[in-house]
Amino acid sequence: MSDISTEKTPYYEPTNVELAWIFNTAKAANTPFFSDDIDPFNVADTPCLIRIYVTLSTQTVLSLTRTRETTTVTEKLNGGSQLSAGCAYIFDTAASDNEILNLVTDADTTILKLSVFWVV
């Protein structure tokens, strides 16, 4: 008798929904990237994982703003260290019910590529 199973395990294809994107757009320091905050619960009414893919033209600190009701907190990504110019980064964060999200940098920059995904 073998301890190895030959039965197939069900495989579920991950689902990614692009919530927002920006391509080759200049932004001033401390200005929200999106005029309308990102609301992950427009996609599904459940806590979820948010994936952020970003490449910026200048060295700068990228921060996530998270608002619930009237309270906003700022979370510095990349350990609070500056992102290198022209380099691609991926960040994951959790989003809970009644939270809206946005991004800011501490220096003027051009967003070369930004995609924000809801990940299942």
Backbone hydrogen bonds, N-H to C=O, Kabsch-Sander energy under -0.5 kcal/mol:
donor,donor_aa,acceptor,acceptor_aa,energy
5,S,3,D,-0.5
13,E,11,Y,-0.6
17,V,118,W,-2.4
18,E,16,N,-0.5
19,L,17,V,-0.6
19,L,116,V,-3.1
20,A,116,V,-1.4
22,I,114,L,-2.1
24,N,111,I,-0.6
24,N,112,L,-0.9
25,T,111,I,-1.7
27,K,109,T,-3.3
30,N,105,T,-3.3
31,T,28,A,-1.5
33,F,103,L,-2.7
37,D,35,S,-0.5
38,I,101,L,-3.2
42,N,39,D,-2.0
43,V,40,P,-1.5
44,A,40,P,-1.1
46,T,44,A,-1.3
48,C,95,A,-2.2
49,L,119,V,-1.1
50,I,93,T,-3.6
51,R,117,F,-2.4
52,I,91,F,-3.3
53,Y,51,R,-0.5
53,Y,115,S,-2.8
54,V,89,Y,-2.5
55,T,113,K,-2.2
56,L,87,C,-0.6
57,S,110,T,-2.0
60,T,83,L,-1.1
63,S,104,V,-3.0
64,L,75,E,-3.1
65,T,102,N,-2.8
66,R,73,V,-2.7
67,T,100,I,-2.8
68,R,71,T,-2.6
69,E,98,N,-0.6
71,T,68,R,-2.2
72,T,70,T,-0.5
73,V,66,R,-2.6
75,E,64,L,-3.1
76,K,74,T,-0.5
77,L,62,L,-2.9
80,G,77,L,-1.4
81,S,78,N,-1.9
83,L,60,T,-3.5
86,G,56,L,-3.5
87,C,84,S,-1.6
89,Y,54,V,-2.3
91,F,52,I,-2.5
93,T,50,I,-2.3
95,A,48,C,-2.7
99,E,96,S,-1.3
100,I,67,T,-2.3
101,L,38,I,-2.8
102,N,65,T,-1.7
104,V,63,S,-2.2
106,D,61,V,-1.2
109,T,27,K,-2.5
111,I,25,T,-3.3
111,I,109,T,-0.5
112,L,55,T,-1.7
112,L,110,T,-1.0
113,K,55,T,-1.6
114,L,22,I,-2.1
115,S,53,Y,-2.3
116,V,20,A,-2.7
117,F,51,R,-3.1
118,W,17,V,-2.8
119,V,49,L,-2.9
119,V,117,F,-0.6
120,V,15,T,-2.5
